[in-house]
Amino acid sequence: MYPSWEVAVELERFVHQQNLELYRKLLAGRDDKDEARHQMLLKLLADEVAWDRQPAPEKKQGSPAPF
């Protein structure tokens, strides 16, 4: 069985990948003229991409899961 921190990290990675896919899909299929929505999606995508560039959290002995 995996320690709870490993499960939490894997879940966080999964959600991150799903977010990237969704934001890219929504931007690619844009057929409306809602500029505010477009800008929001660009910001969300930029935030997710920036998350990729952050160093991975180090495992600390006895640390609880990040959630």
Summary of the structure (lengths in Angstrom):
residues: 67
radius of gyration: 15.8
end to end distance: 18.6
largest distance: 50.8
contacts: 124
relative contact order: 0.19
helix: 64%
strand: 0%
